[in-house]
Amino acid sequence: MRRGFGRGPRGDEGSTQIVMLLAMVCAFGLALLAIQVAQANDMRTRGQIAADAAAIAAVTPLRDAALTTALDGQMPDIVGLWTVEPNENAGNPVYAQKARDYAKRNDAELVGKPHPTGVRGYTMKVSVQTKDCFLKEENELTKQDREDLRNGRNICTDRSGRTGISKGRGTATAIAELKLPTCGYVGAPQPSPPPGEEEPTSGVPQRLECDDVVVWRSGGGGPDREEVLRLFKIRLVAEEDPEPYTGAPPTGLPSGPYVEGKCRKDGPKPDKSLPFGERIVAWAQCWLGTPYSWGGGGPNGPSYGICCSPGGYSGTGTFGFDCSGLTEYAVYQASGGKIVIGSTTYVQINAGIPVSSPSQLQPGDLIFPHMGHVAIYAGGGMMVEAPSTGDVVKVSPIAGRGFLAGRRIPPPAGDR
């Protein structure tokens, strides 16, 4: 009886030790699981931080282009992603380079290319994964995993520097959007001077304001870049823009053919039997290849320009046309000297009757991609323009240039 009584406690003691051992094993397993969960959560957090930074970085080239445009006195919404990356199928576009750089700064890697959406590409979706991983434990390795370990394949490194087979990485996606300020010109233009007189400085708007901040003045002296930068906001959003990005904004242009005039500056002039709009196009084409000259040109043809453009370019030494000089000339000649539409874009944008959308354009209509430029619609999605200093009168596609307004000049009485 005593021996039996004595064996009881020793048996209970052994059972207690077993229970304690199992509890320790369970506790160790739970601790290990907790560590793995914490590692996974940490990686997801770091991955999200990297994704946020990469998405914001992907939009910055577009923001910088829009900012520069505003500081140059043009409406920033003429800028689209095509401004900084003309080839939407480029293998390594500039916005992907920016995203990749900021992912790397946050110990992550870009997964694929950023995905732009919206008509102008103002929204960018980016996916990343962390460079490091958390590793599989010994009991989690498959036969293939062990084979990979022996041959040094598919190896990754965790944050502590251990190498092994990856159990997972921190992956995340973020979407960033460019938000432009509301901008508009201030200062009413004055009436156009008589033909042949120099363009008055009062014909240029006094300033461009964005969110009530003056970002450009006709005489210079606007705020510095950093002050205006805060108006061009990049923010993280929950969803992509429902509108697809196609590489250029949809123009809705009519399908009519391009009007090719036979006129050359040293050749026959346009046939008077042509419809009035087509004659406007043809007269503009008479001077294809003529140099651009700021303030140059008028109703009677090209001329030396004036000084100076908002960018500081002088036309005094160049014989040619600026954009509004070319359009004034073409309309004046096509109308047989009966219609003078003025010598600046700020006057011409009030000439004739409005054309509310690109889909309504007809050959001969004036098209204003933005307030500082005017061209002549030539049909087939093309326009005749005098673009800028250093360029020449030429035919250009409208796609990607923007559409602020269109104006149709009615033919003189008795014309068609």
Secondary structure, 3 states (H helix, E strand, C coil): CHHHHHHHHHHHHHHHHHHHHHHHHHHHHHHHHHHHHHHHHHHHHHHHHHHHHHHHHHHHHHHHHHHHHHHCCCCHHHCCHHHHCCCCCCCCCHHHHHHHHHHHHCCEEECCCCEEECCCCCEEEEEEEECCCEECCHHHCCHHHHHHHHHCCCEEECCCCCEEEEEECCEEEEEEEEECCCEEEECCCCCCCCCCCCCCHHHCCCEEEECCEEEEECCCCCCCHHHHHCCCEEEEECCCCCCECCCCCCCCCCCCCCCCCCCCCCCCCCCCCCCHHHHHHHHHHCCCCCEECCCCCECCECEECCECCCCCCECCCCEEECHHHHHHHHHHHHCCCCCCCCCCHHHHCCCCEEECCHHHCCCCCEEEEECCEEEEEEECCEEEECCCCCCECEEEECCCCCCCEEEECCCCCCCC
